[in-house]
Amino acid sequence: MDNSNKKLTVAVIGGGGREYAIAKRISESERTGKLYVIPGNGGMDFAECVAITATDVEGVCAFCVKNDVDFVVVTPDDPLALGMVNALESRGIDCFGCTKESAIIEASKAFAKDFMKKYSIPTADYRIFDNAANALSYLEQTSYPTVIKADGLALGKGVIIASDKAQAVAAVHSIMEEKAFGNSGNTIVIEEFLEGAEISLLTLTDGKAVVCLPASMDHKKVFDGDEGLNTGGMGAVAPNPYFTPDVQKECLEKIVFPTVEGMKKEGRTFVGCLYFGLMLTAKGVKVIEYNCRFGDPETQAVLPLVKGDLLEFFLCVREGKLADCNIEFENKFCCCVCMTSGGYPQAYKKGYEIDIPDDVAPFVCIAGAKKAEGKLLTAGGRVLNVLAVADTLDKAVETAYQRTREIHFENAYYRKDIGQRALNKLKRS
């Protein structure tokens, strides 16, 4: 990368609310010249959207070469696991994002669990199975509830918490035999159920230095009170009140630094955004999962609290200069409410017109939407992310919901309790 201050042609890979949030910030950088989002969505009027699927590695590479793209931000898990960063960098195009070799930390839950065991990183007890009969036999002796995970990538939905043996048996049949998640379920992990407060921690690392962004709290279940099916995420708040200075110190010493060092020892040096899904248990902090990229919708709740030029931070990561990069945070709270198509995460209808008032639009990250005849229409399960930043979490939550209620599309659904657990924690503190 040329270290001069020349304008850069930048491409962001992906098309959801997370990519909207990241691309919007990049569009505001003084270093950004031309900005592409591949494939983008109908709400990204600040960039040029290019109709190439995010998993079309060769198509993306050909486009970036042809259009003299200087820097590519690869955000979703699938293209990272497919080696998009490797392919782009082999063509001389610098990237923010990890290599295929390091993406395995998310792309294989079996690898991640064995990695944590090897490097004494606290996590739930587990067993790995590539044979359904053996898995079913193990269910006779394990305790309940138990957690069953498809080994590979499954859009954030490949985790089933089984409260009893019958549910666990059904989950094994669904994942391994009926292929509910395709080949991602050829191998499964059955692990101990952990109880406690969940913490989502996004970090930037160049393989040497690590910067922790404000911790957040995701809300995975589709219904209020954390009921129903797992989703990609129904909303998030940041910072997470459970992530106290003592908890952060414990995480850094026992989890974050050992993970970064362990990946280096494995010959899989991680460069990019490393996400830690954590559980604050009675026995300390434990890792639920790793992600090899920014979380969605955690990113939408965290980025408004990050001061400065996001593109410059990404360039520092790529150039191995993160230690010299001064990243500061707002002393505020952010709430993100996901508006979804009714029926998500199962079947839902698309094509409904979305009405967003002009005064609310600046606080919305558009996710599952397309443009047709000048109108914005629903085109996905998670349609919009509605944001608010305030001095207190109460005010951030209240304002986010005020804005959400002003937005309309047919069959819209959203949880009404985003941030409630965090608020209860603050009231007890």
C-alpha positions in Angstrom: 0.0 0.0 0.0 1.3 3.5 -0.9 1.6 5.3 2.4 0.9 8.7 0.8 -2.4 10.4 1.5 -3.7 9.7 -2.0 -7.4 9.0 -2.4 -8.1 5.3 -2.4 -10.6 3.3 -4.4 -12.2 1.0 -1.8 -14.5 -2.0 -2.0 -16.6 -3.4 0.8 -17.7 -7.0 0.4 -21.2 -7.9 1.7 -24.7 -6.5 1.6 -26.3 -6.4 5.0 -26.7 -4.0 7.9 -23.2 -4.6 9.1 -21.8 -3.7 5.7 -24.0 -0.7 5.5 -22.6 0.6 8.9 -19.0 -0.1 7.8 -19.3 1.3 4.3 -21.1 4.4 5.5 -18.2 5.2 7.9 -15.6 4.5 5.1 -17.5 6.8 2.8 -16.9 9.6 5.4 -13.1 9.1 5.4 -10.9 11.7 3.8 -8.8 8.9 2.2 -11.8 7.4 0.4 -12.2 8.2 -3.3 -14.4 5.8 -5.2 -16.4 3.4 -3.0 -17.9 0.1 -4.2 -20.0 -2.3 -2.1 -20.3 -5.8 -3.5 -23.1 -6.7 -3.8 -24.5 -4.0 -1.4 -28.2 -3.3 -1.0 -30.9 -0.9 -2.2 -30.3 1.5 0.6 -26.6 2.2 0.0 -26.9 5.4 -1.9 -23.5 6.6 -0.6 -21.7 4.0 -2.7 -21.8 2.2 -6.0 -23.3 -1.3 -5.6 -22.0 -4.0 -7.8 -24.2 -7.1 -8.5 -21.6 -9.8 -7.8 -22.3 -12.3 -5.0 -20.1 -12.0 -1.9 -18.9 -15.6 -2.3 -17.9 -15.2 -6.0 -14.2 -15.0 -5.2 -13.0 -14.9 -8.8 -15.7 -12.5 -9.9 -14.8 -10.1 -7.1 -11.1 -10.4 -7.9 -11.7 -9.7 -11.6 -13.8 -6.7 -10.8 -11.3 -5.2 -8.4 -8.4 -5.7 -10.8 -10.3 -4.2 -13.7 -11.5 -1.2 -11.7 -8.1 -0.5 -10.0 -9.4 -1.1 -6.5 -6.7 -0.2 -3.9 -8.2 -1.7 -0.7 -10.9 -4.3 0.0 -12.7 -4.8 3.3 -14.0 -8.4 3.4 -16.6 -8.6 6.1 -18.8 -11.8 5.8 -17.6 -15.1 7.1 -18.2 -17.1 3.9 -15.8 -15.2 1.5 -13.2 -15.1 4.3 -13.5 -18.9 4.7 -13.3 -19.3 1.0 -10.0 -17.4 0.8 -11.1 -14.1 -0.7 -8.4 -12.2 1.1 -5.7 -14.7 -0.1 -7.0 -14.4 -3.7 -7.1 -10.6 -3.7 -3.7 -10.2 -2.0 -2.1 -12.6 -4.5 -3.2 -10.1 -7.2 -1.6 -7.2 -5.3 -4.7 -5.8 -3.7 -4.5 -5.0 0.0 -7.3 -6.2 2.3 -8.8 -5.8 5.7 -9.8 -9.3 6.7 -8.3 -12.6 7.7 -6.8 -15.3 5.4 -8.5 -18.6 4.8 -6.0 -20.2 7.1 -7.1 -18.1 10.1 -10.8 -18.0 9.2 -10.9 -21.6 10.3 -11.3 -20.3 13.8 -14.9 -19.7 12.9 -15.4 -21.9 9.9 -14.8 -25.1 12.0 -16.2 -25.2 15.5 -14.3 -28.5 16.0 -11.0 -26.7 15.2 -11.9 -23.9 17.5 -12.7 -26.2 20.4 -9.6 -28.3 20.0 -7.6 -25.0 19.6 -8.9 -23.7 23.0 -8.2 -27.0 24.7 -4.6 -27.0 23.3 -3.9 -23.4 24.5 -5.8 -23.7 27.9 -8.4 -21.1 26.8 -11.5 -21.5 29.1 -14.5 -22.9 27.2 -17.4 -25.4 27.7 -16.6 -29.1 27.9 -17.3 -30.8 24.6 -17.2 -33.8 22.3 -16.9 -33.9 18.5 -18.8 -36.3 16.3 -18.7 -37.1 12.5 -21.0 -40.1 12.9 -24.7 -39.7 13.9 -24.9 -43.1 15.6 -22.0 -42.2 17.9 -23.5 -38.8 18.6 -26.9 -40.4 19.5 -25.2 -42.9 21.8 -23.4 -40.0 23.6 -26.8 -38.3 24.2 -27.7 -41.2 26.5 -25.1 -40.2 29.0 -24.7 -36.4 28.8 -26.5 -34.0 31.0 -29.3 -31.5 29.9 -29.7 -28.9 28.7 -26.9 -29.5 26.2 -25.7 -27.5 23.2 -25.5 -29.0 19.7 -23.6 -27.1 17.0 -23.0 -27.7 13.3 -19.3 -27.6 12.7 -19.3 -25.3 9.7 -20.8 -21.9 8.8 -24.6 -21.7 9.1 -25.6 -18.0 9.0 -25.4 -17.8 12.7 -28.2 -20.3 13.1 -26.3 -23.6 13.4 -26.7 -23.8 17.2 -29.5 -25.7 19.0 -29.9 -25.7 22.8 -31.7 -28.9 23.6 -33.5 -28.9 27.0 -33.9 -32.7 27.0 -32.8 -35.9 25.2 -35.8 -35.8 22.8 -34.8 -32.4 21.5 -31.2 -33.4 21.3 -32.0 -36.5 19.3 -34.1 -34.4 17.0 -31.3 -31.9 16.6 -28.8 -34.6 15.6 -31.2 -36.0 13.1 -31.9 -32.6 11.7 -28.3 -31.5 11.4 -26.4 -34.7 10.5 -29.0 -36.7 8.6 -31.5 -34.2 7.2 -28.7 -31.7 6.4 -30.6 -28.7 7.8 -27.4 -26.7 7.4 -26.0 -28.6 4.4 -22.5 -29.9 4.6 -21.8 -27.6 7.6 -23.5 -30.4 9.7 -21.3 -33.3 8.5 -19.5 -32.9 11.8 -21.1 -31.6 15.0 -19.9 -30.4 18.4 -22.0 -31.4 21.5 -21.0 -29.2 24.4 -21.8 -28.3 28.0 -24.5 -25.7 28.5 -23.1 -22.6 30.1 -25.2 -20.2 32.1 -24.5 -16.5 32.8 -24.4 -13.1 31.0 -23.3 -13.1 27.3 -20.7 -10.6 26.1 -19.8 -9.9 22.5 -16.3 -8.6 22.1 -15.0 -7.2 18.8 -11.2 -6.8 18.6 -8.9 -5.4 15.9 -5.6 -7.2 15.6 -2.6 -7.1 13.2 -1.3 -10.3 14.7 0.7 -8.4 17.2 -1.2 -5.6 18.9 -4.9 -5.9 19.9 -7.5 -3.2 20.3 -10.7 -4.1 22.1 -13.7 -2.2 20.8 -16.6 -1.4 23.3 -18.1 -4.7 24.3 -21.7 -5.3 23.3 -24.7 -7.5 24.2 -26.5 -9.3 21.4 -30.0 -10.6 21.5 -30.1 -13.9 19.5 -33.6 -15.3 20.1 -36.4 -14.1 17.9 -39.0 -13.4 20.7 -39.0 -11.2 23.8 -37.6 -12.7 27.0 -35.0 -14.7 24.9 -37.6 -17.2 23.7 -38.0 -18.9 20.3 -35.5 -19.8 17.6 -32.0 -18.5 17.2 -31.5 -15.7 14.7 -28.6 -13.8 13.2 -29.3 -11.3 15.9 -32.4 -9.2 16.8 -30.6 -6.2 18.3 -27.7 -5.1 20.4 -26.6 -2.6 23.0 -23.1 -1.2 23.8 -21.2 -0.9 26.0 -22.1 -4.1 27.8 -22.4 -3.4 31.6 -21.2 -6.9 32.4 -17.8 -6.1 30.8 -16.3 -4.4 33.8 -12.6 -3.5 34.0 -12.0 -6.7 36.0 -13.8 -8.8 33.5 -11.8 -7.1 30.7 -8.5 -7.8 32.4 -9.5 -11.5 32.8 -10.5 -11.7 29.2 -7.3 -10.2 27.9 -5.0 -12.4 30.0 -6.8 -15.7 29.7 -8.6 -15.5 26.3 -7.7 -12.6 23.9 -3.9 -12.6 24.1 -3.6 -16.5 24.3 -5.9 -16.7 21.2 -3.8 -14.3 19.1 -0.6 -15.9 20.2 -1.9 -19.4 19.7 -3.0 -18.6 16.2 0.5 -17.3 15.4 2.0 -20.5 16.8 -0.3 -22.6 14.6 1.0 -20.7 11.5 -2.4 -19.0 11.1 -1.6 -15.5 12.2 -4.9 -13.6 12.6 -5.1 -10.2 11.0 -8.4 -8.4 10.9 -11.4 -8.4 13.3 -11.5 -11.2 15.8 -14.8 -11.6 17.6 -15.1 -13.3 20.9 -18.5 -14.6 22.0 -18.2 -14.9 25.8 -20.2 -16.1 28.7 -19.6 -14.7 32.2 -20.2 -17.8 34.3 -19.9 -18.4 38.0 -16.5 -19.9 37.3 -15.2 -17.0 35.2 -15.4 -15.9 31.6 -15.5 -18.7 29.0 -15.5 -18.6 25.2 -18.8 -19.7 23.6 -17.5 -19.1 20.0 -15.1 -17.2 17.8 -16.0 -15.3 14.7 -13.4 -14.3 12.2 -15.1 -11.0 11.4 -17.3 -8.2 12.7 -20.6 -9.4 14.2 -24.0 -8.4 13.0 -25.8 -6.5 14.6 -23.1 -5.9 17.2 -21.1 -3.8 14.6 -24.0 -1.4 14.2 -24.2 -0.8 18.0 -20.4 -0.5 18.4 -19.2 1.6 15.5 -21.2 4.8 16.6 -19.1 4.7 19.8 -15.7 4.5 17.9 -14.2 7.9 17.2 -12.1 8.7 14.2 -11.5 7.4 10.7 -12.4 3.7 10.3 -10.6 3.3 7.0 -7.3 4.6 8.6 -7.8 2.0 11.4 -8.2 -0.7 8.8 -5.1 0.4 7.0 -3.1 0.3 10.3 -4.2 -3.3 10.8 -3.2 -4.3 7.3 0.2 -2.5 7.6 1.0 -4.0 11.0 0.9 -0.6 12.6 -2.0 -1.1 15.0 0.2 -0.3 18.0 0.7 3.2 16.6 -3.0 3.8 15.9 -4.8 5.9 18.5 -8.4 4.6 18.7 -10.7 6.4 21.1 -14.3 5.8 22.1 -17.3 7.9 23.0 -18.4 7.8 26.7 -22.0 7.1 25.6 -24.4 4.2 25.0 -25.8 2.9 21.7 -28.9 0.7 21.1 -29.6 -1.1 17.9 -33.1 -2.6 17.2 -33.5 -5.0 14.2 -36.7 -4.7 12.3 -37.4 -8.0 10.5 -39.9 -9.5 8.1 -42.6 -11.3 10.1 -41.8 -15.1 10.1 -38.0 -14.6 10.2 -35.9 -16.7 10.9 -38.2 -19.1 9.1 -40.3 -18.4 6.0 -41.3 -14.8 5.3 -42.6 -12.7 2.5 -40.6 -10.0 0.6 -41.4 -7.0 -1.6 -43.2 -4.7 0.9 -42.6 -0.9 0.6 -40.6 0.6 3.4 -41.5 4.0 4.7 -38.7 5.7 6.7 -39.3 9.4 7.8 -36.5 11.8 6.6 -35.6 12.8 10.2 -35.2 9.1 11.2 -33.3 8.0 8.1 -29.8 9.1 9.3 -30.1 6.7 12.3 -31.0 3.6 10.2 -28.7 1.0 8.7 -30.4 -0.7 5.8 -29.9 -4.5 5.6 -32.4 -6.6 3.7 -33.8 -4.2 1.1 -33.8 -3.5 -2.6 -34.7 -0.6 -4.8 -37.4 -1.0 -7.5 -39.0 1.9 -9.4 -37.6 4.4 -6.9 -39.1 2.6 -3.9 -37.3 0.8 -1.1 -38.7 -2.7 -0.7 -38.1 -5.5 1.8 -35.8 -8.2 0.5 -34.5 -10.1 3.5 -35.2 -11.4 6.9 -33.5 -8.7 8.9 -34.6 -5.5 7.0 -33.4 -2.5 9.0 -31.2 -1.7 12.0 -32.5 1.4 14.0 -29.9 3.1 16.1 -29.7 5.7 18.9 -26.7 7.0 20.9 -27.2 8.8 24.2 -25.5 9.6 27.5 -27.4 6.9 29.3 -28.6 3.4 28.2 -32.2 4.2 29.2 -32.2 7.2 26.8 -30.5 5.2 24.0 -33.1 2.4 24.2 -36.0 4.8 24.5 -34.9 6.8 21.5 -34.2 3.8 19.4 -37.7 2.5 20.0 -39.2 5.9 19.3 -37.5 5.9 15.9 -38.5 2.2 15.2 -42.2 3.0 15.8 -42.0 5.8 13.1 -40.9 3.3 10.4 -43.5 1.2 8.6 -43.6 -1.7 6.3 -46.2 -4.5 6.1 -45.6 -7.5 8.4 -42.8 -5.8 10.3 -41.6 -7.4 13.5 -39.1 -6.5 16.2 -38.4 -7.4 19.7 -39.6 -5.0 22.3 -37.0 -5.7 25.0 -33.7 -5.0 23.4 -31.4 -3.7 26.2 -33.6 -4.7 29.1 -31.1 -7.2 30.6 -28.4 -4.6 30.4 -30.6 -2.0 32.0 -31.5 -4.4 34.8 -27.7 -5.0 35.4 -27.1 -1.2 35.6 -29.9 -0.8 38.1 -28.4 -3.5 40.3 -24.9 -2.0 40.1 
